[in-house]
Every structure is written in C-alpha cells, then in structure tokens.
Amino acid sequence: MGPIGKTGREPAARDDPTTLQGQPPVTNSERTHPAHAPMHQFPVLDGELVIGGVPLSRLAARVGRTPFYAYDRRLLAARVTELRSSLPAGLKLHYAMKANPMPALVCHMARLVDGIDVASAGELRVALDAGADPAEISFAGPGKGPGELRQAVAAGILINIESPREIPELAAISSDTGCAARVAVRVNPDFELKSSGMKMGGGARQFGVDAEQVPELLAEIGRSGLAFEGFHLFAGSQNLRAEAIVEAQCKSYELALKLARFAPADVRFLNLGGGFGIPYFPGENRLDLATVAGGLAVIADRAARELPAARLVIELGRYLVGEAGIYVTRIIDRKLSRGQIFLVVDGGLHHHLAASGNFGQVIRKNYPVTIGNRIGAPTSIAASVVGPLCTPLDLLADRMPLADAQPGDLVVIFQSGAYGFSASPQSFLGHPACVEIIV
C-alpha cells in the first residue's frame, strides 16, 4: 500500500535511503543489515508520521493519552481496492474478524468486504451490530458451545462444523427453533500450507474434520436434515510465498471437488481460506499478489464448470488490516545501564504481546519500530525499548538503531493492525488498558 492523502509536501524519493517515508534514515551498516522490513504506507509531514491525515503528535493530543492503537481508514479501503482489482471477478472477500474485532473497525470493514468470519458468539454480536449480512457471516471454531450454536442458528449464519458432536446438537436446535441450521464442513486437509507462520491444517489438528472422515460426516449431515452448503479449508496463515499459497489453494480445491461427490446437496459455498502474509522482519518481501491471483483465476474457471452452484470465498484477516495500524507509546524515561540505552515507555507486552515476541515467535525478532515524531533524524543510537512491567519479557525493541529519543517522544510500532489489542493480556500486572481509535 502506498502513501494515501496529502502530506503538505512532495513524497520523499523511494530510492533515497535517507528519506524513506515511515522510518528513520538508513545508516551504512543498515543498508546491508536493515533493522526491519521497509515501511512506506504512512506519509510524513515535518518529521512526523501522518495517520488518517493527522500528524502523530496532534493525534496523540486528540486521543488524550498514550498508549493507543490507531487504524487508518484509507489504508484499509486501499487494501480492499487492491484485492478487488487483482482477484478474479465474482470471488467473495471475507474479513476474518479475529485479526481485529474493534467494533468501529468492523463497521468500516463490513461496508468494504462481502462477508465476515467470526470465531465466537461475542464476535457474532459485533458483526451483526456492524450491519453485516447474516447470509454472509460464517462461524468457525473447534469448541462451539451449545449456547453459541443456538445463537448462530437463530441468527441464520453459516456454521462450519468441526466435530461430529455438533451435528445432533444442531439438529436438535433446528427442531426447537424451526430454523434449519445452515452448515458447511471445515476440512482438516492431508497437506499443510508450506512456509506458513502458523499451520492450521494437515497432520493431527484440533481444527476441522480430518479429510478421510468427511464422507461419513456428510452422510450424517444428510440424515440429520441440516442445510448443507459447502466446505471450509484453512491450511495456515502469515505466508509470504505466493507459490506456496497457490499450491495449497489448488490442493484445497481438488480436495473439495473430491468430497463434493459425497455431499448431500450441491456445494454452494467453498471457502479456500487465506494465509496471505505481510512483511515484518529483515529480508521479508511483500506477497506477490499477481501470482496468487493467477492461481485463483484458474480455480475460478474450473469451478464455473465443475461446481457451478458454488461461490468461492477467500478469508483474510491480517492481510486486510495489519499494515493499516500502528501502536503508539510515549517514552517516560531514558536509562543507561552498563553501556546499553533503555527507552522506558508507558506501554508494553500487556498491550502488544506480539511485538514483545511472546505471541508465537520461536526466535524473537524486532517488529518495525521508529520514533514517530522524529522521522528523518539520524539513527545515532542503538536502544532497547522496554515497557513498565516488572518482567524482562516486557521488551518491544532490542538494540535497534533509533533516533536520539528523549522522554516525551512517541515510539511507533508498525504492522500493528492485526493481533494487537485483543491478542494481549491487558490486565497483566494491573496496568491501565490502552485505547483504540480509527481515523
């Protein structure tokens, strides 16, 4: 995503490493060993990041306190527009709400995408309040309780069955309410999404029904009187290799086509998952969307002939919202300990667990971090950004080249639009929760 909106000056040259928008200037050593993947999505005005058309220091004053998350509406819309122009016509685009369930953001996304995928009854309420069409809401999760299933049936949304246990429960609810439950089968495939950051299919998984067990499950669905609509396959997430995504989607389609022969009704819904990644760390490049789109075009052409009643769906979360968000925290102290500089900020892992490296990273790597009100200042120091919590795990940046920051300056963590606020232990050690805004 490129810069959006007017900044009050011409954009900096993209081939000049000392003026890259959204990050400090690059030193000679960083040109060989960059601190993180380049961040270009936010404009810069007078040395400050601009989010939603508002300079960072002014935005912080408007919020009234730090720390906070800020999400840029125009970047969210730009990402959806980019996908619409690249992907095959007629392909449905769903937002996986678990990536960021902030109600105002979900309201915004509901107007941009074709549907919402939820993972709990709580998320279902947010999606319905946001005005999402129940016909285009799907519900996945390995442990749906009886109350959640009843709410889903009453709402008229599509339920992705992940266990044989759900079939008699849904049949009983359908009988009680007089509403036939709309169902799809979430399939645990016999393959993985190669190079994915988090594998959610293949092997033994808590997600979905093993592919070899699906024919028997489909027969039980047919006997139960449930309204069968199709399949959901999700092999993995956070993948930057277009070829791996294309391969997984092709295998998913082939598996769905094979299983369709056992279905009690025509396949009308086929969710091929997502897995599109965004760059965070040195050496990572943006996903080649054109290659993915080419693979999907082949699948869409085949589906028009082989599964003519089916609508194809791509379910994306991080890829839609991750790059449009930042986390902002204020420096409250600058300490020197045996030659190492520590910038102590008022936020930390309790607000941004992923940036601390404690949300699935095997080897900790720094998220993209900058001093948001000193863009373009020399990166003359290597500093560690730490939070106020009484634990050494509260580390947001480890020995990163940063501008010479002082108390009062604003530290910005990029790529924070997904799995940030709601994926963090806000109550840990009794510190105040942070704020979320959308601009």
Legacy VTK file of the C-alpha trace (Angstrom):
# vtk DataFile Version 3.0
C-alpha trace
ASCII
DATASET POLYDATA
POINTS 439 float
0.000 0.000 0.000
1.381 3.351 -0.932
1.008 6.677 0.871
-2.554 7.975 0.897
-3.705 11.532 1.254
-1.884 14.845 1.075
1.004 15.441 3.426
1.775 19.066 2.710
4.942 18.260 0.788
6.117 16.092 -2.077
6.718 12.434 -1.174
10.299 11.537 -0.434
12.187 9.742 -3.175
11.720 5.986 -2.771
15.271 5.231 -3.952
16.923 7.555 -1.421
17.601 5.504 1.734
17.922 8.596 3.898
14.371 9.757 3.201
12.206 6.619 3.242
8.759 7.528 4.500
7.660 5.899 7.742
11.100 5.021 9.130
14.335 6.705 10.260
17.167 7.218 7.780
19.241 4.177 6.979
22.878 4.141 8.062
25.658 2.498 6.057
25.545 -0.636 8.217
21.748 -0.817 7.978
21.866 -0.811 4.206
23.470 -4.231 4.483
21.617 -5.316 7.633
18.319 -3.389 7.842
16.590 -3.243 11.211
13.252 -4.372 9.753
11.224 -4.641 6.575
10.686 -1.207 4.928
7.529 0.641 5.970
6.141 3.045 3.369
2.410 3.119 3.970
2.186 6.283 6.114
3.122 9.752 4.820
5.467 12.061 6.715
4.999 15.768 7.439
7.650 17.888 9.152
9.332 14.844 10.650
6.147 13.208 11.905
4.136 10.246 10.732
0.686 11.130 9.422
-2.161 8.729 10.226
-5.554 9.302 8.676
-4.437 12.775 7.607
-3.435 13.765 11.169
0.199 14.292 12.305
1.171 11.929 15.102
1.693 14.458 17.928
-1.656 16.069 17.182
-3.307 12.663 17.046
-1.839 11.792 20.444
-3.213 15.034 21.857
-6.605 14.244 20.348
-6.643 10.786 21.928
-5.757 12.361 25.254
-3.315 9.741 26.491
-0.892 7.042 25.485
-0.536 4.209 24.728
-3.013 3.742 21.870
-3.623 1.841 18.681
-4.568 3.847 15.593
-6.025 2.395 12.386
-6.133 4.323 9.114
-9.480 4.028 7.271
-7.992 4.982 3.936
-5.326 2.294 4.114
-7.993 -0.286 4.957
-10.039 0.761 1.939
-6.953 0.848 -0.286
-6.061 -2.740 0.556
-9.570 -3.959 -0.305
-9.487 -1.968 -3.565
-6.132 -3.528 -4.436
-7.537 -7.002 -3.880
-10.714 -6.305 -5.857
-8.668 -5.144 -8.834
-6.339 -8.165 -8.694
-8.508 -11.153 -7.802
-10.956 -12.863 -10.178
-14.336 -11.198 -10.587
-17.027 -12.897 -8.557
-14.650 -14.134 -5.863
-16.082 -13.316 -2.429
-13.807 -11.484 0.006
-14.431 -12.186 3.697
-12.841 -10.462 6.687
-11.590 -12.829 9.409
-12.649 -10.762 12.375
-10.319 -12.460 14.865
-7.482 -10.382 13.379
-9.029 -7.211 14.812
-12.532 -7.182 16.346
-12.615 -3.472 17.278
-16.312 -2.601 16.704
-15.683 0.642 14.792
-13.159 -1.092 12.543
-15.556 -3.997 11.913
-18.264 -1.482 10.956
-15.853 0.037 8.449
-14.777 -3.335 7.058
-18.360 -4.610 6.783
-19.014 -1.912 4.184
-15.932 -2.895 2.171
-15.963 -6.701 2.098
-18.552 -9.308 1.115
-18.761 -11.130 4.418
-17.402 -11.621 7.930
-15.948 -14.748 9.509
-16.354 -14.982 13.287
-14.885 -17.310 15.897
-17.219 -16.807 18.881
-20.682 -15.642 19.839
-19.106 -12.406 21.063
-17.648 -11.729 17.632
-21.002 -12.673 16.087
-22.730 -9.918 18.080
-20.163 -7.375 16.903
-20.575 -8.456 13.264
-24.365 -8.234 13.446
-24.194 -4.834 15.172
-21.851 -3.695 12.381
-24.575 -4.393 9.843
-23.015 -7.476 8.257
-25.494 -9.580 6.266
-26.191 -12.803 8.256
-26.257 -14.686 4.965
-22.580 -13.740 4.549
-21.391 -14.456 8.102
-19.668 -17.762 8.838
-18.703 -19.198 12.233
-15.601 -21.355 12.776
-14.049 -22.687 15.959
-13.236 -26.083 17.448
-15.161 -25.638 20.702
-18.525 -24.037 19.943
-20.774 -24.363 22.984
-24.486 -25.240 22.846
-25.438 -21.633 23.573
-23.229 -20.349 20.776
-24.695 -22.859 18.331
-28.218 -21.781 19.271
-27.338 -18.119 18.740
-25.792 -18.924 15.369
-28.833 -20.884 14.175
-31.184 -18.141 15.340
-29.097 -15.529 13.523
-29.237 -17.514 10.279
-25.479 -17.565 9.743
-23.386 -20.363 8.223
-21.847 -22.724 10.802
-18.620 -24.534 9.961
-18.923 -27.981 11.534
-15.649 -29.109 13.094
-16.752 -32.192 15.025
-19.389 -34.946 14.697
-20.605 -33.764 18.113
-22.067 -30.633 16.545
-24.454 -32.475 14.185
-27.013 -33.848 16.702
-26.817 -30.608 18.701
-27.582 -28.534 15.617
-30.355 -30.926 14.582
-31.996 -30.546 17.990
-31.654 -26.750 17.881
-33.120 -26.692 14.379
-36.113 -28.715 15.584
-36.634 -26.478 18.625
-36.380 -23.206 16.726
-37.993 -24.230 13.465
-34.901 -22.966 11.605
-32.785 -25.459 9.688
-29.169 -24.801 10.573
-27.025 -23.701 7.633
-23.819 -25.732 7.737
-20.529 -26.257 5.957
-17.815 -28.728 6.874
-14.449 -27.403 7.933
-11.990 -29.898 6.491
-8.619 -30.673 8.024
-6.692 -31.444 4.820
-3.978 -34.042 4.454
-1.459 -31.335 3.485
-0.014 -28.167 5.014
0.490 -24.641 3.741
4.249 -24.682 3.273
6.259 -21.864 4.894
3.264 -20.583 6.859
3.825 -18.741 10.116
1.135 -20.801 11.829
-0.058 -24.157 10.477
-3.780 -24.819 10.885
-4.232 -27.830 8.638
-2.528 -31.134 7.880
-1.495 -33.737 10.428
-3.334 -34.021 13.728
-5.226 -30.786 14.420
-7.965 -29.553 16.700
-9.386 -27.643 13.738
-11.902 -29.183 11.375
-12.682 -32.779 10.463
-9.934 -34.985 9.033
-10.450 -35.262 5.280
-10.740 -39.060 5.390
-13.607 -38.790 7.903
-15.604 -36.231 5.916
-17.582 -38.627 3.667
-19.099 -40.343 6.709
-19.798 -36.949 8.294
-21.547 -35.765 5.128
-23.816 -38.796 5.209
-24.751 -37.974 8.811
-25.489 -34.375 7.849
-27.792 -35.662 5.111
-29.684 -37.855 7.583
-29.962 -35.032 10.123
-31.887 -32.633 7.877
-29.352 -29.820 8.261
-28.995 -27.404 5.341
-25.632 -28.355 3.858
-23.921 -25.596 1.841
-20.260 -26.479 1.348
-16.717 -26.651 2.671
-14.197 -24.543 4.520
-10.462 -25.261 4.235
-7.782 -23.243 6.014
-4.267 -24.685 5.854
-2.195 -21.934 7.500
-1.513 -18.233 7.988
1.123 -15.487 7.568
2.656 -16.779 4.364
4.759 -14.584 2.072
5.439 -17.261 -0.566
2.910 -16.855 -3.357
3.786 -20.228 -4.862
3.038 -21.993 -1.575
-0.347 -20.271 -1.301
-1.224 -21.183 -4.904
-0.251 -24.803 -4.281
-2.345 -25.019 -1.109
-5.357 -23.412 -2.782
-5.138 -25.792 -5.744
-4.924 -28.775 -3.398
-7.837 -27.389 -1.373
-9.980 -27.100 -4.477
-9.086 -30.626 -5.623
-9.977 -31.988 -2.177
-13.289 -30.107 -2.124
-14.115 -31.417 -5.599
-13.426 -34.971 -4.440
-15.526 -34.571 -1.288
-18.385 -32.949 -3.219
-19.236 -36.403 -4.606
-20.333 -37.423 -1.102
-22.241 -34.231 -0.290
-25.988 -34.418 0.459
-26.601 -31.326 -1.699
-24.830 -29.168 -4.257
-21.798 -27.260 -2.991
-22.853 -23.618 -2.822
-20.044 -22.307 -0.594
-16.322 -23.033 -0.883
-14.002 -21.143 1.453
-10.409 -21.647 0.299
-9.004 -19.883 3.364
-6.362 -17.208 3.183
-2.895 -17.236 4.673
-1.724 -14.056 2.903
1.156 -12.612 4.924
2.609 -9.154 5.493
6.338 -8.365 5.989
7.653 -7.661 9.472
11.313 -8.598 9.630
14.582 -8.042 7.723
14.737 -9.894 4.427
10.970 -10.299 4.118
9.337 -9.135 0.894
5.724 -8.335 0.158
3.498 -11.092 -1.121
3.366 -11.371 -4.920
-0.371 -10.845 -5.231
-0.357 -11.242 -9.028
0.862 -14.834 -8.750
-1.806 -15.673 -6.164
-4.467 -14.021 -8.319
-3.360 -16.065 -11.320
-3.782 -19.289 -9.392
-7.216 -18.254 -8.165
-8.271 -17.392 -11.718
-7.518 -20.962 -12.773
-9.556 -22.314 -9.843
-12.448 -19.948 -10.564
-12.515 -21.064 -14.198
-12.610 -24.720 -13.185
-15.242 -24.140 -10.502
-17.548 -22.473 -13.022
-17.625 -25.790 -14.880
-17.183 -28.373 -12.114
-19.012 -26.741 -9.170
-21.374 -24.333 -10.969
-23.529 -23.610 -7.907
-20.592 -22.721 -5.676
-19.434 -19.253 -4.725
-15.713 -19.118 -3.987
-14.574 -17.281 -0.853
-11.181 -16.039 0.307
-10.945 -15.369 4.052
-8.339 -12.771 5.055
-7.572 -11.073 8.342
-4.013 -9.892 8.887
-3.566 -9.055 5.189
-6.571 -6.721 5.235
-5.853 -4.794 8.428
-2.322 -5.476 9.670
-0.448 -2.772 7.769
-3.086 -0.116 8.407
-2.460 0.008 12.149
0.203 1.359 14.486
0.790 1.132 18.226
1.913 4.382 19.856
3.569 4.599 23.258
5.330 7.523 24.983
8.846 7.472 26.418
8.770 8.117 30.171
12.442 7.501 30.963
15.814 7.059 29.298
18.265 4.883 31.204
21.867 3.866 30.651
22.887 0.501 32.080
26.445 -0.680 31.509
26.644 0.917 28.113
23.170 -0.034 26.910
20.426 2.567 26.391
16.920 1.676 27.518
13.928 3.770 26.469
11.231 3.033 29.038
7.746 3.592 27.647
4.247 3.611 29.109
3.107 0.613 27.031
4.360 -2.913 26.738
3.614 -6.573 26.239
0.293 -6.251 28.083
-0.906 -4.125 25.148
1.156 -5.600 22.291
2.107 -9.182 23.093
3.124 -9.940 19.505
5.689 -7.124 19.340
7.308 -8.452 22.530
7.899 -11.763 20.781
5.622 -13.702 23.123
2.823 -14.481 20.638
4.201 -17.469 18.770
7.751 -16.398 17.862
10.270 -19.187 18.375
13.215 -16.804 17.990
12.421 -13.229 18.979
12.709 -10.632 16.199
12.052 -6.918 16.364
8.852 -5.586 14.856
9.322 -2.456 12.705
9.804 0.367 15.241
10.554 4.083 14.863
10.407 7.337 16.816
7.234 8.646 15.240
7.827 12.337 15.893
11.490 12.264 14.774
11.242 10.746 11.296
14.345 11.651 9.290
16.510 12.354 12.336
19.850 10.499 12.348
19.691 6.999 13.778
22.613 7.753 16.035
21.863 5.315 18.846
21.115 1.644 19.338
18.457 1.466 22.005
16.140 -1.066 23.564
12.510 -0.087 24.041
11.058 -1.601 27.202
7.730 -1.298 28.941
6.826 -0.548 32.566
6.103 -4.131 33.606
8.204 -5.891 36.218
9.358 -8.679 33.899
12.283 -8.966 31.470
9.791 -10.201 28.856
8.481 -6.633 28.504
10.739 -5.845 25.552
9.338 -4.073 22.474
12.607 -3.462 20.602
16.023 -4.933 21.303
19.081 -2.808 20.453
17.514 -1.170 17.415
19.011 1.827 15.583
16.705 4.704 16.513
16.686 8.491 16.525
18.129 10.125 19.633
14.859 9.996 21.569
14.060 11.593 24.903
11.229 11.380 27.442
8.027 12.665 25.848
8.838 11.339 22.380
6.487 8.854 20.747
7.582 5.332 19.858
5.625 3.764 16.985
5.343 0.063 16.223
4.220 -0.612 12.648
2.267 -3.626 11.337
0.034 -3.433 14.418
-3.415 -3.555 12.861
-3.820 -7.284 13.478
-3.432 -9.431 16.589
-2.561 -6.481 18.784
-5.026 -5.087 21.320
-7.352 -8.091 21.558
-4.484 -10.621 21.484
-2.715 -9.120 24.506
-3.092 -9.633 28.298
-4.448 -6.162 29.053
-4.921 -6.868 32.775
-1.426 -8.230 33.382
0.124 -6.666 36.497
-2.774 -4.230 36.872
-1.609 -1.535 34.469
-4.260 0.508 32.618
-5.674 -0.741 29.329
-4.768 1.175 26.200
-7.064 2.950 23.732
-8.048 2.071 20.167
-9.061 4.620 17.551
-9.820 4.589 13.834
-9.097 7.704 11.783
LINES 1 440
439 0 1 2 3 4 5 6 7 8 9 10 11 12 13 14 15 16 17 18 19 20 21 22 23 24 25 26 27 28 29 30 31 32 33 34 35 36 37 38 39 40 41 42 43 44 45 46 47 48 49 50 51 52 53 54 55 56 57 58 59 60 61 62 63 64 65 66 67 68 69 70 71 72 73 74 75 76 77 78 79 80 81 82 83 84 85 86 87 88 89 90 91 92 93 94 95 96 97 98 99 100 101 102 103 104 105 106 107 108 109 110 111 112 113 114 115 116 117 118 119 120 121 122 123 124 125 126 127 128 129 130 131 132 133 134 135 136 137 138 139 140 141 142 143 144 145 146 147 148 149 150 151 152 153 154 155 156 157 158 159 160 161 162 163 164 165 166 167 168 169 170 171 172 173 174 175 176 177 178 179 180 181 182 183 184 185 186 187 188 189 190 191 192 193 194 195 196 197 198 199 200 201 202 203 204 205 206 207 208 209 210 211 212 213 214 215 216 217 218 219 220 221 222 223 224 225 226 227 228 229 230 231 232 233 234 235 236 237 238 239 240 241 242 243 244 245 246 247 248 249 250 251 252 253 254 255 256 257 258 259 260 261 262 263 264 265 266 267 268 269 270 271 272 273 274 275 276 277 278 279 280 281 282 283 284 285 286 287 288 289 290 291 292 293 294 295 296 297 298 299 300 301 302 303 304 305 306 307 308 309 310 311 312 313 314 315 316 317 318 319 320 321 322 323 324 325 326 327 328 329 330 331 332 333 334 335 336 337 338 339 340 341 342 343 344 345 346 347 348 349 350 351 352 353 354 355 356 357 358 359 360 361 362 363 364 365 366 367 368 369 370 371 372 373 374 375 376 377 378 379 380 381 382 383 384 385 386 387 388 389 390 391 392 393 394 395 396 397 398 399 400 401 402 403 404 405 406 407 408 409 410 411 412 413 414 415 416 417 418 419 420 421 422 423 424 425 426 427 428 429 430 431 432 433 434 435 436 437 438
